[in-house]
């Protein structure tokens, strides 16, 4: 483990923030140019308890909202 990593624990929590979805749209069929279509939505989702290590945050809440997440959209608060 890198010497500047901090080991810490996050308790289980349910919260909401904006989710961004990006899909590819092919213009002109399968040989046409592709463009990115962006959609956003908000809903509650959970984070299971977690212990991990990384370099210290400058602003944990702001940085967390910009990290990629994988969630079970069929059961967003029970994944």
C-alpha positions in Angstrom: 0.0 0.0 0.0 1.3 3.5 -0.8 2.6 5.3 2.2 0.3 8.3 1.8 -2.9 6.2 1.6 -5.3 6.6 4.5 -7.3 3.5 5.6 -10.8 4.5 6.6 -14.3 3.2 6.8 -17.6 4.4 5.3 -20.8 3.3 7.1 -23.7 2.1 5.1 -25.8 4.9 3.8 -28.7 5.8 1.4 -28.5 9.1 -0.4 -29.2 10.7 -3.7 -27.2 12.6 -6.3 -27.3 13.2 -10.0 -26.5 10.2 -12.2 -25.2 10.7 -15.7 -25.8 8.1 -18.5 -24.0 8.3 -21.8 -25.1 6.2 -24.8 -23.8 6.0 -28.3 -26.1 7.0 -31.2 -25.1 5.9 -34.7 -26.2 8.5 -37.3 -26.6 7.0 -40.7 -26.7 3.4 -39.7 -23.9 1.1 -38.6 -21.3 2.8 -40.8 -22.2 6.4 -39.8 -20.7 8.7 -37.2 -21.4 8.0 -33.6 -22.4 10.7 -31.2 -22.7 10.7 -27.4 -26.2 11.2 -26.0 -26.2 12.3 -22.3 -29.1 11.9 -19.9 -29.3 12.6 -16.2 -31.6 11.7 -13.4 -31.7 11.6 -9.6 -32.9 8.8 -7.3 -32.0 7.3 -3.9 -29.4 4.7 -3.9 -27.3 2.9 -1.3 -23.7 2.4 -0.5 -22.8 -0.7 1.5 -20.3 -0.4 4.3 -16.8 -0.2 3.0 -13.3 -0.1 4.4 -10.6 1.1 1.9 -7.5 3.2 1.5 -6.6 6.0 -0.9 -4.9 9.4 -0.9 -6.7 11.9 1.4 -9.6 13.8 -0.1 -9.5 17.6 -0.4 -13.3 17.7 -0.4 -14.8 14.2 0.1 -18.4 15.1 -0.7 -17.6 17.1 -3.8 -15.2 14.4 -5.1 -17.6 11.5 -4.4 -20.3 13.1 -6.5 -17.9 13.0 -9.5 -16.8 9.4 -9.1 -18.3 6.6 -11.3 -20.7 4.3 -9.6 -22.4 1.0 -10.4 -25.8 0.6 -8.9 -28.6 -1.9 -9.3 -31.2 0.3 -10.9 -34.0 -2.3 -10.3 -33.2 -2.1 -6.5 -31.2 1.0 -6.1 -31.4 1.1 -2.3 -30.7 -2.7 -1.8 -27.7 -3.4 -4.0 
